Amino acid sequence: MTDKVNDTIIKMVTNLKPSVDLEVNNFSCGTPLKRSSSSVSNDSQTSSEESTRIKRMKYAKEMNFGYMASPRETRRLRTDLLEGRNTIMNLESRIQHMHNVRKEMEIMYENESKLLKKQHESDRKSIEELEAQLQSIRQREADLKKQLADVNNKYSMLKVRKDEEIEELEKSLTEMKEESRLFDGEENAEIILLNRKLAELQMMLDAAEEDAEAQKKLVLELEKRLTEKSVTERELERKDQALQVALLKIKDLEYAKENFLEFQDQAKTQVQKLANYVDLEKDVEKLKCENVRLKDEVKNKLLLEEEVHDLKSRLTHYKEQEKRIAALQAEQVQTQVYLNEWRSVARGICEVTGSDSSLPHLLRCVVERLQQQEISLTSSKVELESQLSTALYEQKVAKTELEKSQKLLVEMKKTIEQKQNLFHRMQKKLGLVSRERDSYRLQLDSYEKDLTMAINPPSNAPHTSQLQSQKERIESLEKIVDNYRELNAKLESDLQSSNPSLYSEHGTNKTELLVKLQDEVEQLKLENDMLKQKRDQLEIQLEGLLVGQDTLHGGKVYHLGNNPLAECLAQREQLVEKLEQEVERLKIKIKKLEEGIESSKLGESALCPEEIHTLKEQIKTHESQTQRLKDYFKSSLHEFRNVIYMLLGYKIDRTSTSLYKLTSIYAERAEDQLCFQLNNEGNLNLLENEFSSTLEEMVNLHLRHQKSIPVFLSSLTIDLFNNSTMATKTFEIE
Amino acid sequence: MTGVVQQSKSSITLKGSAEIVCDYLNFGINSILFQRGLYPPENFQSVENYGLTILMSTDNKIKEFLSSTLSQLKEWLIQRSVTKVALIITNVKTLEVMERWDFRVEYEGNPDEAGGQVSEKPLKTIKNEIRDVLKQIASSVAYLPLLDCLCSFDIQIYTKSNVDLPSQWSEAEMAHVKNAQTVKMRSFSTNIHKVDTVVTYKNED
C-alpha cells in the first residue's frame, strides 16, 4: 500500500512539476528511512529501497524536464500532496503503532517463551520426580511381591501343618469314638445291670407301697381312736377343774374356821388380862424406877471409864519422861566431866588459876593469837619459798652461763691452737720460701760463676767482639738477677701479707679477730643445726614417699608382651570404642526423633514404613467407616423421630439419662411439655409441671385409675386436636 | 610334682632349685590372683601341695601366660641374671598400680663349683618354708585393702643388664605405688636361691 502510494506520488511529481522536487526529494528521501525502520519483511524493504534508488536515479535524470503547470493543477497537486502527506502521516503513525505493537508482541513473546521455558523445566523436574516415585513404587511393588510370596509360603506351610494336625485330630477322634463305643459297650452292660437293679428296686418299691398303704389304713384307724380319746380327755379335764375349784373352797372354809377358833382364844386371854390390869400398873411403876436407876449407873460407868482411860495415857507418858530424865542425867554427868576436862585444858593453856568464868574469854584470846601467828608464819613461808625458787632459777641460769663460758673458753683454746698451727705452718712456709730464695741465689751465683767461667776462657780470644758479647751477657744476667730480686721481693711481700701476725701488733687485733671468728662460728653452727633439722625432715618425707618406689640397681625390667594387663586394656579400649559408637548412634537417633523423621520406637520394633502405611490406611478406613455409621445413625435417628412425631403426634426429647420431654403436635404453646422419668424398676413416672397441672382430670382418669400412659397420651392428643380444630372451626366460622 | 632333679640321694641341683622357685611362684601367684579377686572364684580349683590346699586358676590364658613367663624365668634363674620378680596389680580404668608383690631373688653359694652347684638342704625344710610363706600370703587378705575397681595383673622380671631377650618379651616400666605401705613376709632358701616376698600396697584413703 505504501509502495503504491509512493510510486504514484513520485510519478506524479516527476511527470508534473519540478518546483515541488525538493519537497518530493525530501519526501522520497524520508520515506526509505522510515520504511526501513517500519517494514517488517526484509524483502519488501530491499525491494522498496532498490525501487526508490532507481526512482531517484530516474528523477535525477529527469530533473531537467519540467513545464509550467496551471494554477488549478498546482492546487490539485498541492491538495494531492497534502493528502499524500496526510496519508503518509497516517501510515507513519500506523507504522509506529505497528512497531509498538510488534515490540509489545515481542516482549509478550519473550515473556511467554520464558514462561514456557520455566514450565518446561518444571515439567522436567516433575517428570524426574515422578520417575523416581515410579522407581520407588516399583521397588515397593517388588518388596510386596516378595512378602506376598513369603506369606504364601508361610500360608502353605501353615496349611500343611494344619492339615496334619487335622488328620491327627481326626485320628484321635476315631480313636475316641472307638473308645466311646467300647465305653458304650461297657456302659450297655452296666445299663443292663442297672436295669435289673431298677427292676428289683421297683419290686421293692411296690412292696413298700403296699406296706405304706396298709400303714396308712392303720394310721386312719388310730386317728379315729385318738379323736375319741381326746374328747374323753377334755371331759376329764373339765371335771378336774371343777374338782380343784371345790377343793379350794374347802380350804378357805377351813382356814376361816381356824381363824375363828383363834379369835375365840384371844378373846379369852384378853378377859384374863383385864383382870390383872391393876397388878400390871404397879409392876410398871417399879420397872420405871429401876430403869431410871440403871440409866444413872450407866452414865457413871461411862464417866469412870473415860477417867481410867485418861489416867492410863498419862501413866505411859510419865514413864517415857522418866526414861528421858534418866538418860539426861547420865548425859549431864558426862558433860560435867567433859567440862571439867576442858576447863583444866583451858587453864593449862591460859595458865590462870583464878575463876573459871573468865576462862572461855582467855581461851579465845589465846586461840586468836595462835591463829595470827600461824597466818604470819605461812606468809613468811610462802615468801621464803618464792625466794628459794628465784634463787634456784638464778643458779640454773648461772650454771648455763658457766657452761657457755666454759664452752667458749674451750673453743677459744681451739682457735688459739689452730692459729698457732697456722703460725707454725706459715713459719714453715717462710723457711721453705727462704730456702727457695737461697737456692735461687745459689743458682744465680752458679750462673754468675758460669758466666765468669764462660767469660774467662774466651778472654784469650780477641777483645772487642768478646767484650761486647760479654757486656751483653752481663747485661742479660743483670736483668735476670733483677728479675729474681723482684721475685724475691714479691715472695717476701706475700709472706708478709699471709702472716700479718708476725709483722704486726698482737694484742687488740687478736681479740677483735677472735670476736669476729666467734660470731661467724656461732652463725655457722646455727645454720648447721637448721640444715640438719631440715635434712632430717626431708629424709623422713623421703622415706615416706619412697616406700612405694621401686628401685632398680642397674639392670632392666622385662615382661611378656602378651600379658593379661595388656589384654584387659585392649578389651577395655574395644569396649570404650563400642560404647562411643553406640553413643554416637543414639545421639543421631535422638536428633532424628526430635525432628520427627523416625517412628516413636527406637528402631528396635519390627515395624517398617510399609506396615505403618498399611496401619495408617486401616485407621483411615476405620475412621471413615465410623463416620459413615455416625452419619447413617444420625440420619436414621432424625427420620425415626420425625416419623414418630408424625405418627404418634409427640416429639420425644431426652434431656438427661432418664428424663423424657414430650411435646404434642397440636400443642397450643411451645412450653406445653410433659416430663416423664424412667425410674429404677423401668417404669415411667409423669413429673409435675405447669402443663400437667392443667391436665388433672385426664391424669386422674387415665394414669391413676386406668394406669395406662398410652391411653393418657392419646386422649391428650385427641383433646388438643379438638381444641385446635375447634379454634380453627371457630376461626372459619368467623 | 616337685620336679626336683636329684644328683645324689637328697641333694638339689641348680636346675632343681630354679624349678622349686618357679613352682613356688606359680602357686603364690595363683593364690594371689584368687585372694585379690582378680578373677571370679569359679575359675579356680583347689590343688593340694606343700601340705596346703591352694586354689589354682583353670583359665587357659592365665595358665599359658604363667607357664611361658615361668619357663623363661627358670632359664634366667639358672643363668643368675634375675634380681627380682614383680607381680603388679593395676587398675584398668585409671592405669594406677594398686599393689606390687616383689619376689626378690638372691644367689647363694659358689657358682663356679665343679660339677654344678649343689645344695644339701633337705627338701622337706624347703617345702616347710615355702608353706609358711604361702600361708602368710593367704592371711594377707586381713590387712590388704579391698580392690573395688576392675584390675588386671602383669608379671615383670627385673634382670641384670646383659640378658638376651626372646622375641615376645619387651621392656617394661617400673611400677611405683603411691601412698604405699609395705609388708615383708617370710623368706625361704634352697641354699642356691633365696626368695624374699614383699607386698607393697596402696593405703586406703
Contacts between the chains, C-beta under 8 A, distances in Angstrom:
chain1	res1	chain2	res2	distance
A	547	B	180	4.8
A	547	B	181	6.7
A	547	B	182	5.7
A	547	B	200	7.2
A	548	B	100	8.0
A	548	B	176	5.7
A	548	B	177	3.7
A	548	B	178	5.8
A	548	B	179	6.9
A	548	B	180	2.8
A	548	B	182	7.8
A	548	B	200	5.6
A	548	B	202	7.5
A	549	B	176	5.2
A	550	B	86	7.3
A	550	B	100	6.9
A	550	B	102	7.9
A	550	B	174	4.3
A	550	B	175	6.1
A	550	B	176	5.6
A	550	B	200	8.0
A	552	B	158	6.3
A	552	B	174	6.1
A	553	B	83	7.3
A	554	B	160	6.7
A	554	B	161	6.2
A	555	B	83	5.9
A	555	B	158	6.1
A	555	B	159	5.4
A	555	B	160	4.3
A	555	B	161	5.2
A	556	B	158	7.5
A	556	B	159	6.0
A	556	B	160	8.0
A	556	B	161	5.9
A	556	B	163	7.7
A	556	B	171	6.3
A	557	B	86	7.9
A	557	B	156	5.2
A	557	B	157	7.3
A	557	B	158	5.3
A	557	B	159	7.8
A	557	B	171	6.6
A	557	B	172	4.8
A	557	B	173	7.1
A	557	B	174	5.9
A	558	B	156	7.0
A	558	B	157	5.1
A	558	B	158	8.0
A	558	B	159	6.2
A	558	B	163	7.7
A	558	B	165	6.4
A	558	B	169	5.0
A	558	B	170	7.1
A	558	B	171	6.3
A	558	B	172	6.4
A	559	B	154	5.8
A	559	B	155	6.2
A	559	B	156	4.5
A	559	B	157	6.8
A	559	B	169	6.9
A	559	B	170	6.9
A	559	B	172	4.2
A	560	B	65	6.6
A	560	B	68	6.3
A	560	B	69	5.4
A	560	B	72	7.7
A	560	B	155	7.0
A	560	B	168	6.0
A	560	B	169	5.9
A	561	B	168	5.1
A	561	B	169	6.6
A	561	B	170	4.9
A	562	B	65	6.9
A	562	B	168	6.4
A	563	B	65	6.3
A	563	B	154	4.6
A	563	B	155	6.8
A	564	B	61	7.1
A	564	B	62	6.7
A	564	B	65	6.1
A	564	B	152	5.3
A	564	B	153	5.8
A	564	B	154	6.7
A	565	B	88	7.7
A	565	B	90	5.7
A	565	B	92	7.8
A	565	B	152	4.4
A	565	B	153	6.3
A	565	B	154	4.0
A	566	B	154	7.6
A	567	B	61	7.5
A	567	B	152	7.5
A	568	B	92	5.0
A	568	B	150	7.6
A	568	B	152	3.6
A	569	B	92	6.2
A	569	B	95	7.8
A	569	B	152	7.4
A	572	B	92	5.4
A	572	B	93	7.6
A	572	B	150	7.9
